[in-house]
């Protein structure tokens, strides 16, 4: 099997997988059949048949088809298909073959992600239940922080007041007493000097 055939088979597998998922979402699980198409034409016929059956069961697709037929100018304003950048069929084939390994690698990565188990939600559920209590604890913490800040402010004011009264007040008191004492001492000295002069005279 060359790269081109591998890319074609991979594309068909993606289309079948997407169609099966859509049918499962809308109609639930379907009965498994033992007969599986093997050739490319058989797989194409099966896809076309499944799309026709799906279109007949689903009114949404009919509405989409009607909208596309009425407003085809929204998709193709000029009434023509989108420009293919002037590529030849050989160039398109080469591009598909070149990108085929990337498709397989991406599919493998997506399959690996699909195989991973989803973490248990019990821990997240418990955490969600604790969220109101956590919010209340944060509110209490904020209030306590504000109260502590206010107490620090008051404590600073009290310490400043205590220093002002005891240190500065006592200093001023001692200075006043020292001033009075010096005045009294000078007065006594003058009186003694005067009395001494009177005794000698």
The 8 nearest C-alpha neighbors of each residue, nearest first, counted from 0:
[[1, 4, 5, 2, 3, 6, 8, 7],
 [2, 0, 3, 4, 5, 6, 96, 7],
 [1, 3, 5, 4, 96, 6, 0, 99],
 [2, 4, 6, 96, 5, 1, 7, 95],
 [5, 3, 7, 6, 1, 2, 8, 0],
 [4, 6, 2, 8, 3, 7, 9, 1],
 [5, 7, 9, 3, 99, 4, 8, 2],
 [8, 6, 4, 10, 9, 5, 3, 11],
 [9, 7, 11, 5, 10, 6, 12, 4],
 [8, 10, 6, 12, 7, 11, 5, 13],
 [11, 9, 7, 13, 8, 12, 6, 14],
 [12, 10, 14, 8, 13, 9, 15, 7],
 [11, 13, 9, 15, 10, 14, 16, 8],
 [14, 12, 16, 10, 11, 15, 17, 9],
 [15, 13, 11, 17, 16, 12, 18, 10],
 [16, 14, 18, 12, 13, 17, 19, 11],
 [15, 17, 13, 19, 14, 18, 12, 20],
 [18, 16, 20, 14, 19, 15, 13, 21],
 [17, 19, 15, 21, 20, 16, 14, 22],
 [20, 18, 16, 22, 17, 21, 23, 15],
 [19, 21, 23, 17, 18, 22, 24, 16],
 [20, 22, 24, 18, 23, 19, 25, 17],
 [23, 21, 19, 25, 20, 26, 24, 18],
 [22, 24, 27, 20, 28, 26, 21, 25],
 [25, 23, 21, 22, 27, 26, 20, 28],
 [24, 26, 22, 23, 27, 21, 20, 57],
 [27, 25, 23, 22, 24, 28, 29, 21],
 [26, 28, 23, 24, 25, 29, 22, 21],
 [29, 27, 23, 26, 30, 22, 24, 31],
 [30, 28, 31, 27, 23, 26, 22, 19],
 [29, 31, 32, 28, 33, 27, 23, 26],
 [30, 32, 29, 33, 28, 34, 35, 19],
 [33, 31, 34, 30, 35, 29, 36, 28],
 [32, 34, 35, 31, 30, 36, 37, 29],
 [35, 33, 32, 36, 31, 37, 41, 45],
 [34, 36, 33, 37, 32, 42, 41, 45],
 [37, 35, 41, 42, 38, 34, 45, 39],
 [36, 38, 35, 41, 39, 42, 40, 34],
 [39, 37, 41, 40, 36, 42, 43, 35],
 [38, 40, 42, 41, 43, 37, 36, 8],
 [41, 39, 43, 42, 38, 44, 45, 37],
 [42, 40, 44, 38, 36, 43, 39, 45],
 [41, 43, 45, 39, 44, 40, 36, 46],
 [42, 44, 40, 46, 41, 45, 39, 47],
 [45, 43, 41, 47, 42, 46, 48, 40],
 [44, 46, 42, 48, 43, 47, 49, 41],
 [47, 45, 49, 43, 44, 48, 50, 42],
 [46, 48, 50, 44, 49, 45, 51, 43],
 [49, 47, 45, 51, 50, 46, 44, 52],
 [50, 48, 46, 52, 51, 47, 53, 45],
 [49, 51, 53, 47, 48, 52, 54, 46],
 [50, 52, 54, 48, 53, 49, 47, 55],
 [53, 51, 55, 49, 54, 50, 48, 56],
 [52, 54, 50, 56, 51, 55, 49, 57],
 [55, 53, 51, 57, 52, 56, 60, 50],
 [54, 56, 52, 53, 57, 51, 58, 61],
 [57, 55, 53, 54, 52, 58, 51, 60],
 [56, 58, 54, 59, 55, 60, 53, 61],
 [59, 57, 61, 60, 62, 56, 54, 55],
 [58, 60, 62, 57, 61, 63, 54, 64],
 [61, 59, 63, 62, 58, 54, 57, 64],
 [60, 62, 64, 58, 63, 59, 65, 54],
 [63, 61, 59, 65, 60, 64, 66, 58],
 [62, 64, 60, 66, 61, 65, 67, 59],
 [65, 63, 61, 67, 66, 62, 68, 60],
 [66, 64, 68, 62, 67, 63, 69, 61],
 [65, 67, 63, 69, 64, 68, 70, 62],
 [68, 66, 64, 71, 70, 65, 69, 63],
 [67, 69, 65, 66, 71, 70, 64, 63],
 [70, 68, 66, 67, 71, 65, 72, 64],
 [71, 69, 67, 72, 68, 73, 66, 74],
 [70, 72, 67, 73, 68, 74, 69, 75],
 [71, 73, 76, 75, 70, 74, 78, 77],
 [74, 72, 71, 76, 75, 70, 67, 77],
 [75, 73, 72, 71, 76, 70, 67, 78],
 [74, 76, 72, 78, 77, 73, 79, 71],
 [77, 75, 72, 78, 73, 74, 79, 71],
 [78, 76, 79, 75, 72, 80, 74, 81],
 [79, 77, 75, 76, 72, 80, 71, 74],
 [80, 78, 77, 75, 81, 76, 82, 72],
 [79, 81, 75, 82, 78, 77, 83, 74],
 [82, 80, 83, 79, 75, 84, 74, 77],
 [81, 83, 84, 80, 85, 79, 86, 75],
 [82, 84, 85, 86, 81, 80, 87, 91],
 [85, 83, 82, 86, 81, 87, 91, 90],
 [86, 84, 83, 87, 82, 90, 88, 91],
 [87, 85, 84, 90, 83, 91, 88, 89],
 [86, 88, 90, 89, 91, 85, 92, 83],
 [89, 87, 91, 90, 92, 86, 93, 85],
 [90, 88, 92, 87, 91, 93, 86, 94],
 [89, 91, 93, 87, 88, 92, 86, 94],
 [92, 90, 88, 94, 93, 89, 95, 87],
 [93, 91, 89, 95, 94, 90, 88, 96],
 [92, 94, 90, 96, 91, 95, 97, 89],
 [93, 95, 97, 91, 92, 96, 90, 98],
 [96, 94, 92, 98, 97, 93, 99, 91],
 [95, 97, 93, 99, 3, 94, 98, 2],
 [96, 98, 94, 95, 99, 93, 100, 101],
 [97, 99, 95, 101, 96, 100, 94, 102],
 [98, 100, 96, 102, 6, 101, 97, 95],
 [101, 99, 103, 102, 98, 104, 97, 96],
 [102, 100, 104, 98, 99, 103, 105, 97],
 [103, 101, 105, 99, 100, 104, 106, 98],
 [102, 104, 106, 100, 101, 105, 107, 99],
 [103, 105, 101, 107, 106, 102, 100, 108],
 [106, 104, 108, 102, 107, 103, 101, 109],
 [105, 107, 109, 103, 108, 104, 110, 102],
 [108, 106, 110, 104, 105, 109, 103, 111],
 [107, 109, 111, 105, 110, 106, 104, 112],
 [110, 108, 112, 106, 111, 107, 113, 105],
 [109, 111, 113, 107, 108, 112, 106, 114],
 [112, 110, 108, 114, 109, 113, 107, 115],
 [113, 111, 109, 115, 110, 114, 108, 116],
 [112, 114, 110, 111, 115, 109, 116, 108],
 [115, 113, 111, 112, 110, 116, 109, 117],
 [116, 114, 112, 113, 117, 111, 110, 118],
 [115, 117, 118, 114, 113, 112, 119, 111],
 [116, 118, 119, 115, 120, 114, 113, 112],
 [119, 117, 116, 120, 121, 115, 122, 123],
 [118, 120, 121, 117, 122, 123, 116, 124],
 [119, 121, 123, 122, 124, 118, 117, 125],
 [122, 120, 124, 123, 119, 125, 126, 118],
 [121, 123, 125, 124, 120, 126, 119, 127],
 [122, 124, 126, 120, 121, 125, 127, 119],
 [125, 123, 127, 121, 126, 122, 120, 128],
 [126, 124, 128, 122, 127, 123, 121, 129],
 [125, 127, 123, 129, 124, 128, 122, 130],
 [126, 128, 124, 130, 125, 129, 123, 131],
 [129, 127, 125, 126, 130, 124, 131, 132],
 [130, 128, 126, 132, 127, 131, 133, 125],
 [129, 131, 133, 127, 132, 128, 134, 126],
 [132, 130, 134, 133, 129, 135, 128, 127],
 [131, 133, 135, 129, 134, 130, 136, 128],
 [132, 134, 130, 136, 131, 135, 129, 137],
 [133, 135, 131, 137, 132, 136, 130, 138],
 [136, 134, 132, 138, 137, 133, 131, 139],
 [137, 135, 133, 139, 138, 134, 140, 132],
 [136, 138, 140, 134, 135, 139, 133, 141],
 [139, 137, 135, 141, 136, 140, 134, 142],
 [140, 138, 142, 136, 141, 137, 143, 135],
 [139, 141, 137, 143, 138, 142, 136, 144],
 [142, 140, 144, 138, 139, 143, 137, 145],
 [143, 141, 139, 145, 144, 140, 146, 138],
 [144, 142, 146, 140, 145, 141, 147, 139],
 [143, 145, 141, 147, 142, 146, 140, 148],
 [144, 146, 148, 142, 143, 147, 149, 141],
 [147, 145, 143, 149, 148, 144, 150, 142],
 [146, 148, 150, 144, 149, 145, 143, 151],
 [147, 149, 145, 151, 146, 150, 144, 152],
 [148, 150, 152, 146, 151, 147, 145, 153],
 [151, 149, 147, 153, 152, 148, 154, 146],
 [152, 150, 154, 148, 149, 153, 155, 147],
 [151, 153, 149, 155, 150, 154, 148, 156],
 [154, 152, 156, 150, 155, 151, 157, 149],
 [155, 153, 151, 157, 156, 152, 150, 158],
 [154, 156, 152, 158, 153, 157, 151, 159],
 [155, 157, 153, 159, 154, 158, 160, 152],
 [158, 156, 160, 154, 159, 155, 161, 153],
 [159, 157, 161, 155, 160, 156, 162, 154],
 [158, 160, 156, 162, 157, 161, 155, 163],
 [159, 161, 163, 157, 158, 162, 156, 164],
 [162, 160, 158, 164, 163, 159, 165, 157],
 [163, 161, 159, 166, 165, 160, 164, 158],
 [162, 164, 160, 167, 161, 166, 165, 159],
 [165, 163, 168, 161, 162, 167, 166, 160],
 [166, 164, 168, 162, 169, 161, 163, 167],
 [165, 167, 162, 169, 168, 163, 164, 170],
 [166, 168, 170, 163, 169, 164, 165, 171],
 [169, 167, 164, 171, 165, 170, 166, 172],
 [170, 168, 172, 166, 171, 167, 165, 173],
 [169, 171, 167, 173, 168, 172, 166, 174],
 [170, 172, 174, 168, 169, 173, 167, 175],
 [173, 171, 169, 175, 170, 174, 168, 176],
 [174, 172, 176, 170, 175, 171, 177, 169],
 [173, 175, 171, 177, 172, 176, 178, 170],
 [174, 176, 172, 178, 173, 177, 171, 179],
 [177, 175, 173, 179, 178, 174, 180, 172],
 [176, 178, 174, 180, 175, 179, 173, 181],
 [177, 179, 175, 181, 176, 180, 174, 182],
 [180, 178, 182, 176, 181, 177, 183, 175],
 [181, 179, 177, 183, 182, 178, 184, 176],
 [180, 182, 184, 178, 179, 183, 177, 185],
 [183, 181, 179, 185, 184, 180, 186, 178],
 [184, 182, 186, 180, 185, 181, 187, 179],
 [183, 185, 181, 187, 186, 182, 180, 188],
 [184, 186, 188, 182, 183, 187, 181, 189],
 [187, 185, 183, 189, 184, 188, 182, 190],
 [188, 186, 190, 184, 189, 185, 191, 183],
 [187, 189, 185, 191, 186, 190, 192, 184],
 [188, 190, 192, 186, 187, 191, 193, 185],
 [191, 189, 193, 187, 192, 188, 194, 186],
 [192, 190, 194, 188, 193, 189, 195, 187],
 [193, 191, 189, 195, 190, 194, 188, 196],
 [192, 194, 190, 196, 195, 191, 189, 197],
 [195, 193, 197, 191, 196, 192, 190, 198],
 [194, 196, 192, 198, 193, 197, 191, 199],
 [195, 197, 193, 199, 194, 198, 200, 192],
 [198, 196, 194, 200, 195, 199, 193, 192],
 [199, 197, 195, 196, 200, 194, 193, 192],
 [198, 200, 196, 197, 195, 194, 193, 192],
 [199, 197, 198, 196, 195, 194, 193, 192]]
